[in-house]
């Protein structure tokens, strides 16, 4: 199974990466702002995912706003990032497109 993990530098994402690595059964790619990967920019992320992983069978969306200050100053964007994960669905759709 090919797995894309967003928020892979966080507590849960990091542990998930270690567990998948230990299992050795799946191909996976972890993306996170701390690694210089921004999931809110599908135009940049989609080619990277296609090249490194192909079309994922599963996306585990763990990316979230970690700054309390940013969450309070921009609650609408925080809801999109943390709850809806809209960019992740755009990425999944676009990765599956041919071309």
Secondary structure, 3 states (H helix, E strand, C coil): CEEEEECCCCHHHHHHHHHHHHHCCCEEEEECHHHCCCCCCHHHHHHHHHHHCCCCCEEEECCCCCCHHHHHHCHHHHHHHHHHCHHHHHHHHHHHCCC
